[in-house]
């Protein structure tokens, strides 16, 4: 069921909201369907218990004016001076459900902080919005700098997390590198690739995640990874982001990779790209 919902999230968010709700209901319905947030009270895997440390990040939201408490998992690398990575997950998952990707990034040489946005996991129980998740990512970015000063920081975002990562990279000037996987140009353009994409409702989308308008502002070296068999976010959207990006960049197409398998199938390509772009790895 969860996989089916994730497959439909942009289309049903727009259709349900546009045709069956008023303005306020439209925004709320889109937020529910696009984020599809999942909550778990406690870790459910031995991986988490053995290797992760719980962290809590508090900040006050400009979007709502209320205090926010974010839950995160800290995965320290055995090298105490390893570069730092902020991991931003996509829709329908939380940090515990993203454990295999997080572990992969740690194996590539990073100490990793993975966070849950509001509405996900054990973080503040609140229906997230585009503005809110941008704030949450920025708070986690600042936490890394405060807790581990002087160490280089990178960002990785998967799917919707890629759009959040691109926004963060467009706003800060202290990022050593940006990595996104299976991400897109904008929510309206994702909708247009789907079965009902011909419907003239894209102007009604409130949670737009316009990465295509922000990617040119990113000055950090950029790695874009996509699976050739990604049916949720088509590879052409990742390629379009790459084409608009400025500066040092690399596009990696993982043959046979889907929206959910690209990260594991593309490990050799990740290692090569990290060495070429960021000088990480042997």
C-alpha positions as CSV (number, residue, x, y, z in Angstrom):
1,X,0.0,0.0,0.0
2,X,2.8,2.4,0.9
3,X,4.6,1.8,-2.4
4,X,1.3,2.5,-4.3
5,X,0.8,5.8,-2.4
6,X,4.4,6.9,-3.1
7,X,3.9,6.1,-6.7
8,X,0.9,8.4,-6.9
9,X,1.8,11.2,-4.6
10,X,2.2,14.2,-6.9
11,X,-0.8,13.2,-9.1
12,X,-3.3,12.4,-6.4
13,X,-2.2,15.4,-4.3
14,X,-3.2,17.7,-7.2
15,X,-6.2,15.9,-8.4
16,X,-7.8,15.3,-5.0
17,X,-7.1,18.8,-3.9
18,X,-7.9,20.6,-7.1
19,X,-11.3,19.0,-7.8
20,X,-12.7,18.2,-4.3
21,X,-11.4,20.9,-2.0
22,X,-11.4,24.7,-1.4
23,X,-8.3,26.8,-1.2
24,X,-7.3,25.8,2.4
25,X,-8.3,22.2,1.8
26,X,-6.3,22.1,-1.4
27,X,-3.1,23.0,0.4
28,X,-3.7,20.6,3.3
29,X,-4.6,17.7,1.0
30,X,-1.5,18.3,-1.1
31,X,0.7,18.3,2.0
32,X,-0.7,15.0,3.2
33,X,-0.3,13.3,-0.1
34,X,3.1,14.7,-1.2
35,X,4.9,14.1,2.1
36,X,3.0,11.0,3.1
37,X,4.8,11.2,6.5
38,X,5.4,8.1,8.5
39,X,6.0,7.9,12.3
40,X,7.6,5.3,14.4
41,X,8.0,5.7,18.1
42,X,11.3,3.6,18.4
43,X,14.0,2.2,16.1
44,X,12.9,-1.0,14.5
45,X,16.2,-2.4,13.2
46,X,19.3,-3.8,14.8
47,X,21.2,-1.6,12.5
48,X,20.0,1.4,14.3
49,X,20.6,0.0,17.8
50,X,24.2,-1.0,17.0
51,X,25.5,1.9,15.0
52,X,23.4,5.0,15.6
53,X,23.2,7.6,18.3
54,X,19.9,9.5,18.8
55,X,20.3,13.3,18.5
56,X,17.7,16.0,19.1
57,X,17.8,19.4,17.3
58,X,15.6,22.2,18.5
59,X,14.7,25.4,16.7
60,X,11.9,27.9,16.4
61,X,10.0,27.9,13.1
62,X,9.6,31.1,11.2
63,X,6.8,29.5,9.2
64,X,4.7,28.7,12.2
65,X,6.2,30.7,15.1
66,X,6.4,27.6,17.2
67,X,9.2,25.6,18.7
68,X,10.3,22.5,16.8
69,X,12.1,19.4,18.0
70,X,13.7,17.3,15.3
71,X,14.9,13.7,15.9
72,X,18.0,12.6,14.1
73,X,20.4,9.6,13.9
74,X,24.1,10.2,14.1
75,X,26.3,7.5,12.4
76,X,29.9,8.2,13.2
77,X,32.6,7.1,10.9
78,X,35.6,5.2,12.4
79,X,37.8,8.1,11.2
80,X,37.2,10.9,13.7
81,X,38.1,13.5,11.1
82,X,35.8,12.0,8.3
83,X,33.8,14.6,6.4
84,X,30.2,15.2,7.5
85,X,27.1,14.4,5.5
86,X,23.6,15.6,6.1
87,X,21.2,12.9,4.9
88,X,17.7,14.1,3.7
89,X,15.2,11.4,3.0
90,X,12.2,11.4,0.6
91,X,8.5,11.2,1.0
92,X,6.8,8.2,2.8
93,X,10.0,7.2,4.7
94,X,11.7,8.2,7.9
95,X,15.3,7.8,9.0
96,X,14.8,4.3,10.2
97,X,13.3,3.2,6.9
98,X,16.3,4.8,5.1
99,X,18.9,2.9,7.0
100,X,20.4,1.0,4.0
101,X,21.1,4.3,2.1
102,X,22.5,5.9,5.2
103,X,24.9,3.0,5.8
104,X,26.0,3.1,2.2
105,X,27.0,6.8,2.6
106,X,28.9,6.0,5.8
107,X,30.7,3.3,4.0
108,X,31.7,5.8,1.4
109,X,33.7,7.7,4.0
110,X,31.3,10.1,5.8
111,X,30.0,10.6,9.3
112,X,26.3,10.9,8.7
113,X,23.5,12.9,10.4
114,X,20.1,11.7,9.1
115,X,17.1,13.8,10.2
116,X,13.3,13.4,10.3
117,X,11.4,16.6,9.3
118,X,8.4,17.6,11.2
119,X,5.6,15.0,10.9
120,X,8.1,12.1,10.4
121,X,9.5,9.6,12.9
122,X,9.9,11.0,16.4
123,X,10.1,14.7,15.4
124,X,7.4,17.2,16.2
125,X,4.0,15.9,15.2
126,X,2.9,18.5,12.7
127,X,1.7,18.2,9.0
128,X,4.9,19.3,7.1
129,X,5.0,21.9,4.3
130,X,7.6,22.9,1.8
131,X,8.6,25.9,3.9
132,X,8.8,23.8,7.1
133,X,11.1,21.1,5.7
134,X,13.4,23.8,4.3
135,X,13.7,25.2,7.8
136,X,14.3,21.8,9.3
137,X,17.1,21.0,6.9
138,X,18.8,24.4,7.6
139,X,18.5,23.7,11.4
140,X,20.3,20.4,10.9
141,X,23.0,22.0,8.8
142,X,23.7,24.5,11.5
143,X,23.7,21.8,14.1
144,X,26.5,19.9,12.3
145,X,28.6,23.1,12.2
146,X,28.1,23.8,15.9
147,X,28.8,20.2,17.0
148,X,31.7,19.5,14.7
149,X,33.3,22.8,13.8
150,X,35.9,23.0,11.1
151,X,35.0,19.7,9.4
152,X,33.8,19.8,5.7
153,X,30.1,19.3,5.3
154,X,28.2,17.7,2.4
155,X,24.5,17.0,1.7
156,X,22.8,14.0,0.2
157,X,19.1,14.0,-0.7
158,X,16.9,11.2,-2.2
159,X,13.8,11.9,-4.2
160,X,11.9,14.7,-2.4
161,X,14.9,15.0,-0.1
162,X,16.9,16.0,-3.2
163,X,14.7,19.0,-3.7
164,X,15.2,20.0,-0.1
165,X,18.9,19.5,-0.5
166,X,19.0,21.7,-3.6
167,X,17.2,24.5,-1.8
168,X,19.6,24.3,1.1
169,X,22.6,24.4,-1.2
170,X,21.2,27.4,-3.0
171,X,21.0,29.2,0.4
172,X,24.3,28.5,2.0
173,X,27.9,29.2,1.0
174,X,29.7,26.7,3.2
175,X,28.8,23.4,1.5
176,X,31.7,21.3,0.1
177,X,29.5,19.2,-2.1
178,X,25.9,18.3,-3.0
179,X,24.6,14.8,-4.0
180,X,21.0,14.1,-5.1
181,X,19.5,10.8,-6.3
182,X,16.3,10.2,-8.1
183,X,15.2,13.8,-7.8
184,X,13.3,16.2,-10.1
185,X,13.0,19.7,-11.5
186,X,9.7,20.6,-9.9
187,X,6.5,18.9,-8.6
188,X,4.4,20.3,-11.5
189,X,6.9,18.8,-14.0
190,X,6.7,15.4,-12.2
191,X,2.9,15.6,-12.4
192,X,3.1,16.3,-16.2
193,X,5.1,13.0,-16.7
194,X,2.2,10.9,-15.2
195,X,-0.9,9.4,-16.6
196,X,-3.1,12.4,-15.8
197,X,-0.4,15.0,-16.5
198,X,-2.4,16.5,-19.4
199,X,-4.9,18.0,-17.0
200,X,-4.5,21.8,-16.7
201,X,-4.2,21.8,-12.9
202,X,-0.4,22.5,-12.3
203,X,-1.1,26.1,-11.5
204,X,-3.1,24.9,-8.4
205,X,-0.1,23.0,-6.9
206,X,1.0,24.8,-3.7
207,X,3.9,22.6,-2.7
208,X,6.0,23.2,-5.9
209,X,9.6,22.4,-4.9
210,X,11.0,24.4,-7.9
211,X,14.5,22.9,-7.9
212,X,15.0,23.9,-11.6
213,X,14.8,27.6,-10.6
214,X,17.4,27.1,-7.8
215,X,20.0,24.8,-9.2
216,X,21.8,27.6,-11.0
217,X,22.5,29.2,-7.6
218,X,24.3,26.2,-6.3
219,X,28.1,26.8,-6.3
220,X,29.1,23.5,-4.5
221,X,30.3,20.7,-6.7
222,X,27.2,18.7,-7.7
223,X,26.6,15.0,-8.2
224,X,23.2,13.9,-9.7
225,X,22.5,10.2,-9.8
226,X,19.5,8.5,-11.4
227,X,18.4,5.0,-12.2
228,X,17.6,4.2,-15.9
229,X,14.5,2.3,-14.8
230,X,13.2,4.9,-12.4
231,X,9.4,5.0,-13.2
232,X,8.5,7.4,-10.4
233,X,10.9,10.2,-11.2
234,X,11.9,9.9,-14.8
235,X,15.7,10.1,-15.6
236,X,15.0,13.0,-18.0
237,X,14.1,15.2,-15.0
238,X,17.5,14.5,-13.3
239,X,19.2,15.2,-16.7
240,X,17.3,18.5,-17.0
241,X,18.6,19.6,-13.5
242,X,22.1,18.7,-14.6
243,X,21.8,20.7,-17.8
244,X,20.8,23.8,-15.8
245,X,23.5,23.5,-13.1
246,X,26.6,25.7,-13.2
247,X,30.1,24.9,-12.0
248,X,31.7,21.5,-11.4
249,X,29.1,18.8,-11.8
250,X,28.6,15.1,-12.8
251,X,25.6,13.1,-13.9
252,X,25.6,9.4,-13.3
253,X,23.0,7.1,-14.8
254,X,22.8,3.7,-13.1
255,X,21.7,1.1,-15.7
256,X,18.8,-0.9,-14.4
257,X,18.4,1.2,-11.3
258,X,14.9,1.9,-10.1
259,X,13.7,4.6,-7.7
260,X,14.5,2.3,-4.8
261,X,17.5,0.2,-6.0
262,X,19.8,2.8,-7.6
263,X,21.7,3.5,-4.5
264,X,22.7,-0.1,-3.9
265,X,23.2,-0.9,-7.6
266,X,25.4,2.2,-8.2
267,X,27.9,1.8,-5.4
268,X,31.0,1.5,-7.7
269,X,29.8,4.6,-9.7
270,X,29.3,6.5,-6.4
271,X,32.9,5.7,-5.3
272,X,34.3,6.9,-8.6
273,X,32.2,10.0,-8.7
274,X,33.1,11.0,-5.1
275,X,36.8,10.6,-5.8
276,X,36.5,12.7,-9.0
277,X,34.3,15.5,-7.7
278,X,35.2,15.7,-4.0
279,X,38.5,13.9,-3.6
280,X,36.9,11.5,-1.2
281,X,38.1,7.8,-1.1
282,X,41.2,6.1,-2.3
